[in-house]
């Protein structure tokens, strides 16, 4: 009976501590962000099917194809680095695709490093800029 309590205690301890990152502080960038506006040359294009996901040093881009009852999702993975108000990331081409993925809807290409400037980052809103004429507005999902 005593061994069982020790094992349960060990298991619970591992489960609780395995979810922490940087001593429990994950930061405001962590999580899933939905792109809601894309600005280019002063023209705004609304969006609702593009998502950026940040965890640890991994970024996942998701493109959701809405099809009535059934939705399909394309996932693209890469790595990112945040240095103060600069966000750099690179999406790697997955080896399981039979064709080269089209990331033009994200305004990105595979295997190329991109630099974005964080104009605003709160717990519910993020605005990234790239150059003077590109602006991406996200909401926390």
FENRARA-V253148 format. One line per field, one symbol per residue. phi: phi as a letter, one per 40 degrees, with the letter a starting at -180 (. if undefined). A space follows every 50 residues. Layout:
phi: ???
This chain:
phi: .cccccccccdcccccccccaffgccgccdhbbccbabbafgbcbcbabb bbbbafbbbbcbbcccbgcbbbbbbbbabbbbbfbbbbabccccccccbc cbbcccgbbcfbcbbbbccaabcbabbbbbgcbbabbbbcb
